[in-house]
Amino acid sequence: MTTTERPGTDAEHLRTRIAAELERTRARTASLTDAVDDHDLVRQHSTLMSPLVWDLAHVGNQEELWLVRDVGGRDPVRRDIDDLYDAFKQPRRDRPSLPLLPPAEARAYVRTVRNKVYDLLDGIRFTDRPLVEDGFAFGMIVQHEQQHDETMLATHQLRDGVPVLDAPPPPEPRAAVAGEVLVPAGPFTMGTSTDPWALDNERPAHTVDLPAYLIDAAPVTNGDYRAFIADGGYEQSRWWSETGWRHRVDAGLSAPLHWRRDGDGWAYRRFGRWSAVRDDEPVVHVCWYEAQAYAAWAGKRLPTEAEWEKAARWDPATGRSRRYPWGDEDPTAAHANLGQRHLWPAPVGAYPAGASPLGVHQLIGDVWEWTAGTFHGHPGFTAFPYREYSEVFFGAEHRVLRGGSFGTDRSACRGTFRNWDYPIRRQIFSGFRCARDAGE
Ligand SMILES: [Fe+2]
């Protein structure tokens, strides 16, 4: 994009789009926080998670810092609470004991901030500096709030008590999908330099040359995973890495999180309701170590990030990389299970319209997919707009997840989008698929 002023209609169009995204996102935040009473909002449902009321005011505080103060140059609304809602200064386990804004005050605060943002959006020029070019800062804040909405959804999944969330079940399978897909050897473009709201760790576009490999046509299902459990996968250290096995023993892992034995079979708890495990859904709530052990047991391995992204984006007909497996257009309900339209992953074969040109299914939505590698910047990485967005997380501690889950909003999910977490985490909506070298 250029640094000259866009024609008025383009700027108007962008303003309208930003306002719609802000509004749509806030409606989701409100639905997640209005679903429970004040007692539930202020308590900590798991030491891994913040009280929901912390997420709410933190979302508003980040919006104030970036849009009201930085982009808008306006006076602070509540400078006195910056430290309370700084994720780096306040570890999650300590957040419930902080003097947080009570629910009514938190709601009033985010409303005040949002009104100021609407006001500054009215007169904004999208050209002055990189932070506002193409509305980037607004896109970053929309994605930030959506990411916290997914985190709050994970808190709901951990919460005890009567069920409060409802949604229709995902679609049934419309295509038979099984086996592996061969991805031929050769270069492809990884990352992006042009997607206007792509975050720093997705940039820049660069060429990666890969040998041929096979990748699963669909994520690993509950049925697949049950076979691993039934075959003693959790009892045999040979399938696990050394650290993975130590964690399995220390944490007492014996099945995905939220599963329990149910007669001869298994049941899982989803947002407060127990039901029999369905075999054809992607497995969810497994940690990286479990994914790695399953892959070893299956005679495979986890895909590298580059392998995942080539399978998702590379179009053999043109040689170019698409924004999404199905093309460049934004996701619709026919493409992928995103945005909390449903409260769990869709069975394999439910989204034939979302398959990649090579025939790899359900890469976007359903479950975040663990990949083999640790989190690093792409070659040529530049931190923007601040090191704390992703650069401080680079290193061997975090594994990368790709593709988004049923709880990920479309604004925070692209073929290039990268998520990261510790390899022991499984309260997130995490699953995986396997890969292996071709010719093995
Ligand atoms: Fe945050």
Boltz pocket constraint, residues with backbone or C-beta under 6 A from the ligand:
constraints:
  - pocket:
      binder: B
      contacts: [[A, 58], [A, 62], [A, 87], [A, 144], [A, 148]]
      max_distance: 6.0
